[in-house]
């Protein structure tokens, strides 16, 4: 049997505290979305 872990969904009242947990405890680095808002529609 082959089992693969793919995803865990964590719901938090304070997303900033949760993000700091990932950075401080798990050693992750935040990856922010690319913002390139321009064009006639804007």
C-alpha positions as CSV (number, residue, x, y, z in Angstrom):
1,X,0.0,0.0,0.0
2,X,1.3,3.5,-0.9
3,X,0.0,6.4,1.2
4,X,0.8,10.0,0.4
5,X,0.3,13.1,2.6
6,X,-1.0,15.9,0.4
7,X,-2.7,18.7,2.3
8,X,-3.9,19.9,5.7
9,X,-6.4,22.7,6.2
10,X,-5.9,24.7,9.4
11,X,-8.6,27.3,10.3
12,X,-7.5,30.0,12.6
13,X,-9.2,33.1,14.1
14,X,-5.9,35.0,13.8
15,X,-4.1,34.3,10.5
16,X,-1.2,36.5,11.4
17,X,-0.4,34.3,14.5
18,X,-0.8,31.2,12.4
19,X,1.6,32.6,9.8
20,X,4.2,33.4,12.6
21,X,3.9,29.8,13.8
22,X,4.9,28.6,10.4
23,X,7.8,31.0,10.3
24,X,9.1,30.7,13.9
25,X,8.4,27.0,14.6
26,X,8.5,25.3,11.2
27,X,11.1,27.6,9.6
28,X,9.0,28.5,6.6
29,X,9.5,31.7,4.6
30,X,6.5,33.7,3.5
31,X,5.8,33.8,-0.2
32,X,3.7,36.8,-1.1
33,X,1.5,36.9,-4.2
34,X,2.9,38.9,-7.1
35,X,1.1,42.2,-7.6
36,X,1.3,43.7,-11.0
37,X,-1.9,45.7,-11.3
38,X,-1.9,47.9,-14.4
39,X,-3.8,48.4,-17.6
40,X,-6.8,50.3,-18.9
41,X,-9.3,48.3,-16.8
42,X,-7.7,49.6,-13.7
